[in-house]
Amino acid sequence: MTMRIMVVEDDALIALDICGLLEDLGHEVIAEAADAGAAWELAEDDKPDLALVDIRLAKNTDGGKLAQKLYDQLGVRSLFVSGSITDDFRKAMAAINPIGFLGKPVTRRSLGDALAAVH
């Protein structure tokens, strides 16, 4: 099943890599953003099926808070992709039913496995 996915990542090279992996897996990247404000505006305009979200974003914004807002107001679930996922963060995000948590660097296999769990 092809999904429409928003990528929220402040490192341009990592974002490019993730977008390429998503497209290789047959999904459509409908939006990219480096900070929570820009991501929210894009999500409101073109509601994605899901969001890949880094925890620490540009402009000192918080990916966890963004994911909470996406879930609460638009029903969009998130897959967190970060090098700094802690048990406390996992517990704090449990209420928004995230798709999962991936450490960096992301591989085609780890991303594919995580997205397969959505179906």
N, C-alpha and C positions, 0 to 999 in steps of 0.2 A: 504494500500500500504506500503510495507516494504521499508524503506529508509536506505541508507548507511550514517552513521553519524560519524563525528569526534567530540570528546569532548576535549575542551581546558580549563583546570581547574588546578590551581596550588595547591589546597588542595586535597591530595590523598584520604582522606575519602569521601569528597564530590564528587570527580570524580568517585569513586567506586559506590557510591549511585546512581549517575546519570546514569552510564552505566547499572546498574542493572534495573533501571526504564525503560530505553530505550529498553532493551532486553525483559522485561516483556510486554512492549507495542508492541512487534513484530518487532522491528527495529534491524539493525545490526550495532554495534559499530566497525568501521573499523580502527580507530586510536585514541590514547589518547596522549595529550601533556600538559606540564605544563608551557611552555613559547612560545612566538610568533615565534621564530626562528625554534624550533623543529616542531611546528604545520605547518608552511609554507612548510618545507621539506616534511612532511608526506602528506600534501594536494597535492603538486606537483606530488608525486609518485603515489598516489591512490586517485584521485579526488572524494571527498565525495559529496553526494547529498546536504548535509547541514552541518553547524558547530554550535555546542553549545559553546558559547564563554563567558568566564568571562572577566570583564573589566580590572581588575588588575591581571597581571600574574607574574610568577616567572621571575627572572633575570631582574626585574624592566621593563618588557615589557608591551605594551599597547594592550589590546584586541580590542579596537576600530580601531586602525591602522591595526591590523591583519585582522579584518573583512573587512575593506576597500580594502586591497590588495587581499583578497580571492575573493571578488566580482568583482573588476576591472580586475583582471588578469585571474581568473578561472571561473567566473560566479557563484560562490558558495555563497549562502545567509546564513545569520547567525541568530541564536536565542541567544540573550544575556541573560545570567544567572548571576546575580550579586546582592550583597547586597548594592550596591552603585550607582544605576541608578538614574540619575537626569534628569530634564526636558531639561537642556542644552545638555546633552549627547544624549537624544532622538532626539533632533533637529539636532545635528551634524551628527547623523547616518541616518537620513531620506533619504538622497540621495542614500544610498546603499540598500534601500528597505528591511530592516530586517524583518524576520518572526515575531519577537516580542521581548518583554522584560519580563523576569521573575525574581522576587525577590527570594532571598534565605530565608528559605529553600524551595527547590523544592518538590512538591508533585506529586504523580502519576497522579492525576487529572489535576493539572495545566500544567504539561508537556504534557499530552495527549491532552488537549484542544488546547494548542499552536501548537502542531504538526498537529492536525486535520485541522487547518486553512491553511496548506500548500497545501492540496489536491484540 
